[in-house]
Amino acid sequence: MRKTEVYQVRLDSQEKKQAFAVFKQLGITPAQAVRLFFKQVVVTKSIPFSIENQNINTEQLLKIKKQRSSEQKNNDDHDEFFEELNALLNDSQTENDRQASK
């Protein structure tokens, strides 16, 4: 049997509730959904969906990805990349919230 590991992640409580509701509709557990996501990352060697938010600067994301790729070719630790990606996503969400409140 393969060795398994526990990985914790912080989530926005509203997004978590919404996502868990979708998982329930799909008949899968949140853990199964996360495992499916990880499996697809491994199979495709990429994020298995497109990021379709108008407020995210795609050029900036590609620049970060290329920079990290050249710096960490043989390094499995991509925490900084995802921290920067999360920062961009959070900035985008803040902008969306501001526009929605207008």
Rosetta blueprint (number, residue, H / E / L):
1 M L
2 R L
3 K L
4 T L
5 E L
6 V L
7 Y L
8 Q L
9 V L
10 R L
11 L L
12 D L
13 S H
14 Q H
15 E H
16 K H
17 K H
18 Q H
19 A H
20 F H
21 A H
22 V H
23 F H
24 K H
25 Q H
26 L H
27 G L
28 I L
29 T L
30 P H
31 A H
32 Q H
33 A H
34 V H
35 R H
36 L H
37 F H
38 F H
39 K H
40 Q H
41 V H
42 V H
43 V H
44 T H
45 K L
46 S L
47 I L
48 P L
49 F L
50 S L
51 I L
52 E L
53 N L
54 Q L
55 N L
56 I L
57 N L
58 T H
59 E H
60 Q H
61 L H
62 L H
63 K H
64 I H
65 K H
66 K H
67 Q H
68 R H
69 S H
70 S H
71 E H
72 Q L
73 K L
74 N L
75 N L
76 D L
77 D L
78 H L
79 D H
80 E H
81 F H
82 F H
83 E H
84 E H
85 L H
86 N H
87 A H
88 L H
89 L H
90 N H
91 D H
92 S H
93 Q H
94 T H
95 E H
96 N H
97 D H
98 R H
99 Q H
100 A H
101 S L
102 K L
